[in-house]
Amino acid sequence: MKKILAVVILVPIAIVAVALSVANRHDVALSLDPFNAADPAVAIAVPLYVLLFAAIALGVVIGGVGTWIGQGRWRRQARRLRHEAKDMRRENERYRAATTSPATALPVPRRDAA
């Protein structure tokens, strides 16, 4: 089901991305000098679709980093609980080993036929 859903979503997105790339092949000037618009010190001429895809990719990366940082508390709690569960299992195994040893077992009462 996930593969079908991925195909249904990703194929139209890929078609739109290819159409956008073909339609926006012309170079645009990316100026990195906000103070001198007429003669910028740093300007790069790149196709428009490269700028659009780079902006989308940068947004995905920034969003992913923000989400990862925001979920740090939950990862820390999961790590703590995992260690606590491991310690509890170890303690439980020691308890079971101690209670099932023959030295600590109570004798089974005999029923004598009187």
C-alpha positions in Angstrom: 0.0 0.0 0.0 2.9 2.4 0.8 4.4 1.8 -2.6 1.2 2.5 -4.4 0.7 5.7 -2.4 4.3 6.8 -3.0 3.8 6.3 -6.8 0.5 8.2 -6.7 2.2 11.1 -5.0 5.7 11.1 -6.3 4.9 10.6 -10.0 2.9 13.8 -10.3 5.5 15.7 -8.3 8.2 14.5 -10.6 6.2 15.5 -13.7 5.7 19.0 -12.3 9.4 19.3 -11.4 10.5 18.3 -14.9 8.0 20.7 -16.5 9.2 23.5 -14.2 12.8 22.7 -15.1 12.1 22.8 -18.8 10.0 26.0 -18.6 12.5 27.9 -16.5 15.9 27.2 -18.1 16.8 30.9 -18.6 19.5 32.4 -16.5 18.7 34.8 -13.7 21.1 36.9 -11.7 21.3 36.0 -8.0 22.7 39.1 -6.3 24.3 38.7 -2.9 24.9 42.4 -2.4 21.9 44.1 -0.9 23.5 47.6 -0.9 24.4 48.0 -4.6 21.6 46.7 -6.8 23.0 48.3 -10.0 26.5 46.8 -9.8 26.6 44.1 -7.2 29.9 42.9 -5.9 28.8 39.2 -5.8 26.3 38.0 -8.5 25.8 34.6 -9.9 23.9 33.8 -13.1 22.0 30.4 -12.7 18.9 28.9 -14.2 15.7 29.8 -12.3 14.8 26.1 -11.7 18.2 25.7 -9.9 17.3 28.5 -7.5 13.8 27.1 -6.9 15.0 23.6 -6.2 17.9 24.8 -4.1 15.4 26.9 -2.0 13.1 23.9 -1.6 16.1 21.7 -0.6 17.3 24.3 1.9 13.8 24.5 3.4 13.7 20.7 3.7 17.1 20.6 5.4 16.3 23.5 7.8 12.9 21.9 8.6 14.5 18.5 9.2 17.1 20.0 11.5 14.5 22.0 13.4 12.4 18.9 13.8 15.4 16.8 14.9 16.3 19.4 17.6 12.7 19.7 18.7 12.4 15.9 19.2 15.7 15.8 21.3 13.7 15.6 24.5 11.8 12.6 23.4 14.9 10.8 22.1 16.6 11.4 25.5 13.6 10.1 27.4 13.4 7.0 25.1 17.1 6.4 25.7 16.7 6.7 29.5 13.6 4.4 29.5 15.5 1.8 27.3 18.3 1.7 29.9 15.9 1.5 32.7 14.1 -1.4 31.1 17.4 -3.2 30.5 18.3 -2.7 34.2 14.9 -4.0 35.2 15.2 -7.1 33.0 18.6 -7.8 34.4 17.3 -7.4 38.0 14.3 -9.6 37.2 16.5 -12.4 35.8 18.7 -12.2 39.0 15.5 -12.5 41.1 14.2 -15.5 39.2 17.6 -17.2 39.3 17.7 -16.6 43.1 14.1 -17.9 43.7 14.4 -21.0 41.5 17.6 -22.3 43.0 17.3 -25.6 45.0 18.8 -24.0 48.1 15.9 -21.5 48.4 13.1 -23.7 47.3 10.7 -24.9 50.0 10.2 -28.6 50.3 7.0 -30.0 48.9 4.7 -31.2 51.7 4.0 -34.9 51.6 0.6 -36.3 52.0 0.8 -39.4 54.0 -2.0 -41.9 53.7 -3.2 -42.4 57.2 
